[in-house]
């Protein structure tokens, strides 16, 4: 049963990493838009 709990924790960590990456991508896109506006 412990294996299942560990797997769930790993999945949650992966999801958090994915969310962080998405936020970084959004920031990069916003910066590009600002450069284009100038």
N, C-alpha and C positions, 0 to 999 in steps of 0.2 A: 504493500500500500504506500510505502514511503516514496517509491519511484514515481508514482503518479503526482504526488505533491511537488516533487522536485521538477518534474516536467512542466507543471503549471507555472511554477516560479520562473523557469527559464523562458516560457512563452511570454509572460508578462514583461520580463526584462527586454525581450526582443521588440515587443510592441512599443515600449518606452523609447528605445533607441530609434525605431522607425519614426515616431512622432517628432523626436528631436531633429532628425534629418529633414523631415518635411518643413519644420519651422525654419531651418537654416536655408532651405531652398527658397522659401517664400521671402526671406530677408534679401537673398541675392537677387530675386526678381524685382523686388521693390527698388533696390539700389540701381538696377539697370534702367528701370523706368525713369527714375530721377535723373539719371545721366542723359537720357534721351530728351527729357523736357528742357534741359539747358540749351 
